[in-house]
Amino acid sequence: MAQPTSKTETNFKFEQAMADIEGLVSSLEKGDMPLDKALDAFEKGVLLVKQCQQKLQTAELRVEKILADPNGKATKTESFTN
């Protein structure tokens, strides 16, 4: 597993990031933010989404590793998107 490259990544909490994204979306949807602040909020949201995606990919790989047979081959699994 890759080591975190910054203190921010070390302390990253998925649930907190999701709550932050929801707050940013709510603020942006109100439409009363000055343009510069709205762009900053949007940029922060995009960064948080990317971090969440990475965290989910890491979790998926971890689950696959847990479910692998002793030879390292994946056991039968079902897609989450069914």
Backbone as a chain_set.jsonl record, in Angstrom:
{"seq": "MAQPTSKTETNFKFEQAMADIEGLVSSLEKGDMPLDKALDAFEKGVLLVKQCQQKLQTAELRVEKILADPNGKATKTESFTN", "coords": {"N": [[0.847, -1.179, 0.0], [0.506, 2.235, -0.776], [2.38, 4.813, 0.769], [1.197, 7.612, 2.681], [1.6, 10.883, 1.308], [1.614, 13.327, 2.443], [0.968, 15.331, 5.394], [-1.72, 15.974, 5.423], [-2.931, 13.877, 3.964], [-2.349, 11.776, 5.699], [-3.982, 12.305, 7.873], [-6.478, 12.117, 6.781], [-9.932, 11.724, 6.769], [-12.519, 9.852, 5.682], [-15.332, 10.044, 6.18], [-15.555, 12.607, 7.31], [-14.651, 14.136, 5.172], [-16.688, 13.651, 3.323], [-18.825, 14.899, 4.637], [-17.862, 17.499, 4.602], [-17.87, 17.964, 1.837], [-20.622, 17.862, 1.343], [-21.403, 20.148, 2.783], [-20.06, 22.14, 1.329], [-21.332, 21.889, -1.169], [-23.936, 22.575, -0.455], [-23.556, 25.261, 0.322], [-22.688, 26.336, -2.125], [-24.945, 25.894, -3.681], [-26.739, 27.744, -2.697], [-26.032, 30.102, -3.92], [-25.164, 32.63, -3.183], [-22.564, 33.323, -2.784], [-19.572, 35.191, -3.278], [-17.888, 35.281, -6.454], [-15.074, 34.551, -6.45], [-14.834, 33.232, -3.955], [-16.664, 31.198, -4.361], [-15.422, 29.778, -6.427], [-13.121, 28.951, -5.068], [-14.319, 27.281, -3.153], [-15.445, 25.366, -4.838], [-13.109, 24.294, -5.971], [-11.91, 23.185, -3.678], [-13.848, 21.282, -3.098], [-13.64, 19.567, -5.334], [-11.052, 18.569, -4.929], [-11.453, 17.196, -2.5], [-13.312, 15.256, -3.36], [-11.703, 13.78, -5.115], [-9.845, 12.757, -3.269], [-11.551, 11.186, -1.729], [-12.361, 9.316, -3.651], [-9.924, 8.009, -4.083], [-9.527, 6.915, -1.552], [-11.684, 5.14, -1.459], [-10.984, 3.414, -3.562], [-8.694, 2.287, -2.485], [-9.827, 0.982, -0.301], [-11.42, -0.871, -1.653], [-9.468, -2.459, -2.899], [-8.306, -3.522, -0.631], [-10.423, -5.057, 0.401], [-10.643, -6.914, -1.676], [-8.192, -8.178, -1.353], [-8.502, -9.33, 1.162], [-10.509, -11.153, 0.584], [-9.265, -12.869, -1.137], [-8.095, -16.094, -2.183], [-5.854, -18.546, -0.667], [-3.841, -18.715, -2.598], [-3.721, -16.267, -3.674], [-5.566, -15.652, -5.588], [-8.55, -14.073, -6.654], [-11.581, -14.666, -4.97], [-14.943, -15.726, -5.751], [-16.897, -12.927, -6.195], [-19.522, -10.472, -5.833], [-20.675, -7.731, -7.738], [-20.921, -4.381, -6.492], [-22.643, -2.788, -7.789], [-24.968, -3.981, -8.601]], "CA": [[0.0, 0.0, 0.0], [1.3, 3.458, -0.879], [2.457, 5.63, 1.972], [0.696, 8.976, 2.487], [2.671, 11.785, 0.908], [1.561, 14.568, 3.197], [0.267, 15.262, 6.67], [-3.146, 16.016, 5.11], [-3.35, 12.526, 3.607], [-2.227, 10.938, 6.879], [-5.106, 12.571, 8.749], [-7.693, 12.139, 5.982], [-11.054, 10.934, 7.263], [-13.501, 9.775, 4.618], [-16.631, 10.544, 6.617], [-15.448, 14.051, 7.466], [-14.551, 14.702, 3.834], [-18.029, 13.614, 2.74], [-19.599, 15.956, 5.298], [-17.345, 18.77, 4.071], [-18.368, 18.09, 0.468], [-22.04, 18.209, 1.446], [-21.469, 21.54, 3.206], [-19.648, 22.972, 0.199], [-22.403, 21.85, -2.167], [-25.043, 23.361, 0.092], [-23.175, 26.674, 0.22], [-22.658, 26.721, -3.537], [-26.307, 25.892, -4.208], [-27.419, 28.965, -2.27], [-25.754, 31.066, -4.956], [-24.901, 33.978, -2.677], [-21.123, 33.469, -2.554], [-18.826, 35.918, -4.322], [-17.305, 34.368, -7.441], [-13.781, 34.011, -6.012], [-15.067, 32.268, -2.878], [-17.339, 30.045, -4.961], [-14.4, 29.006, -7.138], [-12.292, 28.3, -4.045], [-15.114, 26.191, -2.581], [-15.533, 24.335, -5.867], [-11.79, 23.655, -6.062], [-11.758, 22.351, -2.477], [-14.743, 20.14, -3.263], [-13.057, 18.652, -6.313], [-9.935, 17.906, -4.259], [-12.019, 16.244, -1.542], [-13.889, 14.143, -4.114], [-10.583, 12.951, -5.585], [-9.304, 12.045, -2.115], [-12.535, 10.16, -1.376], [-12.266, 8.264, -4.664], [-8.699, 7.259, -3.802], [-9.776, 6.149, -0.327], [-12.579, 4.04, -1.824], [-10.209, 2.455, -4.355], [-7.829, 1.589, -1.535], [-10.693, 0.083, 0.464], [-11.813, -1.959, -2.542], [-8.309, -3.357, -3.024], [-8.146, -4.202, 0.662], [-11.461, -6.086, 0.455], [-10.242, -7.97, -2.612], [-7.072, -8.91, -0.75], [-9.068, -10.12, 2.256], [-11.319, -12.221, 0.01], [-8.449, -13.716, -2.011], [-7.773, -17.416, -1.651], [-4.449, -18.634, -0.235], [-2.938, -18.562, -3.744], [-3.776, -14.884, -4.126], [-6.587, -15.461, -6.622], [-9.806, -13.539, -6.127], [-12.697, -15.588, -4.862], [-16.12, -15.183, -6.426], [-17.526, -11.791, -5.525], [-20.569, -9.834, -6.603], [-20.485, -6.302, -7.924], [-21.73, -3.522, -5.646], [-23.529, -2.011, -8.639], [-26.113, -4.801, -9.046]], "C": [[0.888, 1.235, 0.0], [1.254, 4.244, 0.423], [1.883, 7.008, 1.696], [1.853, 9.917, 2.193], [2.646, 13.102, 1.654], [0.803, 14.362, 4.495], [-1.247, 15.249, 6.445], [-3.657, 14.62, 4.785], [-3.298, 11.593, 4.807], [-3.457, 11.085, 7.76], [-6.447, 12.55, 8.024], [-8.737, 11.201, 6.569], [-12.165, 10.995, 6.223], [-14.833, 10.415, 5.02], [-16.623, 12.058, 6.774], [-15.383, 14.735, 6.106], [-15.919, 14.717, 3.161], [-18.916, 14.699, 3.337], [-19.161, 17.33, 4.784], [-17.85, 19.014, 2.652], [-19.837, 18.505, 0.492], [-22.218, 19.666, 1.854], [-21.101, 22.497, 2.084], [-20.742, 23.031, -0.863], [-23.579, 22.706, -1.709], [-24.76, 24.86, -0.03], [-23.191, 27.156, -1.217], [-24.067, 26.795, -4.124], [-27.094, 27.139, -3.804], [-27.2, 30.084, -3.272], [-25.433, 32.473, -4.484], [-23.424, 34.23, -2.355], [-20.509, 34.337, -3.641], [-18.105, 34.901, -5.221], [-15.999, 33.741, -6.978], [-13.948, 32.965, -4.913], [-15.753, 31.015, -3.404], [-16.337, 29.168, -5.705], [-13.477, 28.277, -6.161], [-13.024, 27.107, -3.434], [-15.228, 25.033, -3.57], [-14.221, 23.56, -5.97], [-11.552, 22.73, -4.865], [-12.629, 21.107, -2.583], [-14.191, 19.105, -4.227], [-11.893, 17.876, -5.685], [-10.448, 16.852, -3.269], [-12.625, 15.03, -2.245], [-12.778, 13.209, -4.603], [-9.978, 12.138, -4.445], [-10.255, 10.927, -1.691], [-12.49, 8.997, -2.363], [-11.046, 7.387, -4.417], [-8.888, 6.364, -2.577], [-10.669, 4.946, -0.631], [-11.856, 2.988, -2.658], [-9.303, 1.626, -3.451], [-8.641, 0.581, -0.723], [-11.111, -1.116, -0.381], [-10.675, -2.963, -2.72], [-8.091, -4.154, -1.75], [-9.173, -5.327, 0.807], [-11.104, -7.234, -0.473], [-9.122, -8.821, -2.035], [-7.573, -9.816, 0.377], [-9.808, -11.332, 1.709], [-10.529, -13.172, -0.882], [-8.193, -15.066, -1.353], [-6.29, -17.476, -1.284], [-3.425, -18.466, -1.362], [-2.956, -17.154, -4.312], [-4.801, -14.614, -5.21], [-7.876, -14.983, -5.972], [-10.851, -14.643, -6.061], [-13.894, -14.947, -5.546], [-16.724, -14.069, -5.577], [-18.61, -11.231, -6.427], [-20.298, -8.345, -6.648], [-21.398, -5.527, -6.986], [-22.782, -2.788, -6.471], [-24.725, -2.808, -9.146], [-27.402, -4.142, -8.682]], "O": [[1.903, 1.276, 0.694], [0.219, 4.324, 1.086], [2.055, 7.534, 0.597], [2.942, 9.776, 2.748], [3.562, 13.912, 1.513], [0.097, 13.37, 4.678], [-1.978, 14.591, 7.186], [-4.71, 14.22, 5.282], [-4.135, 10.698, 4.918], [-3.93, 10.104, 8.334], [-7.46, 12.934, 8.607], [-8.459, 10.03, 6.831], [-12.686, 12.069, 5.923], [-15.386, 11.23, 4.282], [-17.592, 12.722, 6.405], [-15.988, 15.789, 5.907], [-16.272, 15.693, 2.499], [-19.676, 15.347, 2.617], [-19.99, 18.212, 4.559], [-18.216, 20.137, 2.304], [-20.247, 19.396, -0.252], [-23.095, 20.35, 1.326], [-21.741, 23.532, 1.903], [-21.041, 24.101, -1.394], [-24.145, 23.468, -2.493], [-25.629, 25.63, -0.437], [-23.655, 28.261, -1.5], [-24.353, 27.651, -4.961], [-28.021, 27.539, -4.508], [-28.077, 30.927, -3.462], [-25.428, 33.411, -5.282], [-23.083, 35.232, -1.728], [-20.889, 34.228, -4.807], [-17.762, 33.802, -4.784], [-15.823, 32.528, -7.094], [-13.283, 31.929, -4.933], [-15.465, 29.906, -2.956], [-16.402, 27.942, -5.616], [-13.098, 27.13, -6.395], [-12.43, 26.051, -3.22], [-15.12, 23.867, -3.189], [-14.217, 22.332, -6.047], [-11.049, 21.618, -5.027], [-12.209, 20.012, -2.209], [-14.267, 17.904, -3.968], [-11.767, 16.669, -5.888], [-9.923, 15.739, -3.218], [-12.469, 13.901, -1.779], [-12.905, 11.988, -4.511], [-9.637, 10.969, -4.626], [-9.807, 9.838, -1.331], [-12.57, 7.834, -1.966], [-11.123, 6.164, -4.527], [-8.464, 5.208, -2.566], [-10.433, 3.854, -0.116], [-12.09, 1.793, -2.48], [-9.166, 0.417, -3.632], [-8.191, -0.541, -0.489], [-11.153, -2.243, 0.111], [-10.898, -4.173, -2.694], [-7.732, -5.331, -1.798], [-8.844, -6.417, 1.275], [-11.245, -8.4, -0.103], [-9.106, -10.04, -2.208], [-7.108, -10.947, 0.519], [-9.749, -12.414, 2.292], [-11.07, -14.179, -1.338], [-8.089, -15.169, -0.13], [-5.55, -16.535, -1.571], [-2.273, -18.116, -1.107], [-2.291, -16.871, -5.309], [-4.908, -13.492, -5.703], [-8.244, -15.428, -4.886], [-10.984, -15.449, -6.983], [-13.864, -13.763, -5.883], [-17.019, -14.254, -4.396], [-18.621, -11.48, -7.632], [-19.755, -7.771, -5.704], [-22.518, -5.957, -6.709], [-23.72, -2.222, -5.908], [-25.43, -2.345, -10.043], [-28.473, -4.676, -8.971]]}, "num_chains": 1, "name": "protein.A"}
